[in-house]
Amino acid sequence: MIAETVCSAVSAAGLGIAAVTAYRRRFLAAVRIAAYALVPVALVMTGVVQWLADTAFSPTAWAGFGLLGVSWLLFLTTRAVERRRGGTRKERRAARAEARRETRAGSDAAQPALDPAARPASAPRREDDFSDIEAILKKHGI
């Protein structure tokens, strides 16, 4: 009963502030304030406030929240240990096998390729890059 009264008072105060804001010709802000002011009354009408009040004073609900917290901490602890070890056992085995394959392939890749098409293209010459700048400087007599 008290929660519903408080929510109604908060909504009434918010609507009053919205009216004053609208009087000052700030209509967009007034509509936004009115929207926020209507939320507590809507929560009362839907029964959310009553449910929250019943939950807040229920020892069973608090025990449930405590168990949720414990399960969350256990989950986080196992994830932290798993990350520190480098993943699950299956992921570690796959990573070791991949590293072995890369080591074997790396010995073949260490020899230089003789094919000219396999070489990367050479970088563009620097003289060509500065020709435009030189032309601009000569135009201005520098």
C-alpha positions in Angstrom: 0.0 0.0 0.0 2.8 2.4 0.8 4.7 1.6 -2.4 1.7 2.4 -4.5 1.2 5.7 -2.7 4.9 6.6 -3.2 4.7 5.8 -6.9 1.6 7.9 -7.3 3.2 10.8 -5.5 6.4 10.5 -7.7 4.2 10.5 -10.8 2.2 13.5 -9.7 5.4 15.4 -9.0 6.9 14.5 -12.3 3.8 15.6 -14.2 3.9 18.9 -12.3 7.5 19.4 -13.4 6.5 18.6 -16.9 3.8 21.2 -16.8 6.2 23.9 -15.6 8.7 22.8 -18.3 5.9 23.1 -21.0 5.0 26.5 -19.6 8.6 27.6 -20.3 8.0 26.5 -23.9 10.4 23.5 -23.7 7.9 21.1 -25.1 10.2 18.3 -26.1 11.7 18.2 -22.6 8.3 18.4 -21.1 7.0 15.4 -23.0 10.1 13.4 -22.1 9.6 14.3 -18.4 5.9 13.3 -18.6 6.9 10.0 -20.1 9.3 9.3 -17.2 6.6 10.4 -14.7 4.1 7.9 -16.0 6.4 4.9 -15.5 5.8 4.5 -11.7 2.0 4.6 -12.1 2.2 2.0 -15.0 4.3 -0.3 -12.8 1.7 0.0 -10.0 -1.1 -0.8 -12.4 0.6 -3.8 -13.9 1.4 -5.3 -10.5 5.1 -5.1 -10.7 5.3 -3.0 -7.5 3.3 -5.5 -5.5 5.5 -8.3 -6.8 8.6 -6.4 -5.9 7.3 -5.6 -2.4 6.4 -9.3 -1.8 9.8 -10.4 -3.0 11.8 -7.8 -1.0 10.3 -9.1 2.3 10.5 -12.8 1.4 13.3 -14.9 3.0 12.9 -17.5 0.4 13.4 -15.0 -2.4 16.6 -13.7 -0.7 17.9 -17.2 -0.4 17.2 -17.7 -4.1 19.1 -14.5 -4.9 22.0 -15.8 -2.7 22.1 -19.1 -4.6 22.1 -17.2 -7.9 25.1 -15.2 -6.7 27.0 -18.3 -5.6 26.3 -20.0 -8.9 27.5 -16.9 -10.8 30.7 -16.8 -8.7 31.4 -20.5 -9.4 30.8 -20.0 -13.1 33.3 -17.0 -13.2 35.9 -18.9 -11.2 35.8 -21.9 -13.6 36.0 -19.6 -16.6 39.1 -17.8 -15.0 40.8 -21.1 -14.3 40.0 -22.4 -17.8 41.5 -19.2 -19.4 44.6 -19.4 -17.3 45.2 -23.1 -18.3 44.6 -22.2 -22.0 41.2 -23.5 -22.6 39.5 -26.9 -22.3 41.5 -30.1 -22.7 40.2 -30.5 -26.2 41.1 -27.0 -27.2 44.7 -27.4 -25.7 45.2 -30.7 -27.7 44.0 -28.9 -30.9 46.4 -26.0 -30.3 49.3 -28.4 -29.8 48.5 -30.3 -32.9 48.2 -27.0 -34.9 51.6 -25.9 -33.5 53.2 -29.1 -34.6 51.7 -28.7 -38.1 53.0 -25.2 -38.3 56.5 -26.3 -37.3 56.6 -28.9 -40.0 55.3 -26.5 -42.6 57.7 -23.8 -41.4 60.7 -25.9 -42.3 59.5 -26.0 -45.9 58.7 -22.3 -46.0 62.2 -21.4 -44.7 63.7 -21.9 -48.2 63.4 -18.9 -50.5 61.1 -19.2 -53.5 62.9 -19.1 -56.8 59.7 -18.2 -58.8 59.7 -14.4 -59.5 55.9 -14.4 -59.5 55.9 -15.5 -55.8 57.9 -12.5 -54.7 56.0 -9.4 -53.5 55.7 -6.5 -55.8 58.4 -3.8 -55.2 57.4 -0.6 -53.6 56.8 2.4 -55.9 59.8 4.7 -56.5 60.1 7.8 -54.3 61.1 10.1 -57.1 57.7 9.7 -58.7 55.9 10.6 -55.4 57.7 13.9 -55.1 57.4 15.1 -58.7 54.0 16.7 -58.0 55.4 18.5 -55.0 58.4 19.8 -56.9 56.1 21.1 -59.6 54.0 23.0 -57.1 57.1 24.5 -55.4 58.6 25.6 -58.8 55.3 27.2 -59.7 55.4 29.3 -56.6 59.1 30.1 -57.1 60.4 28.2 -54.1 
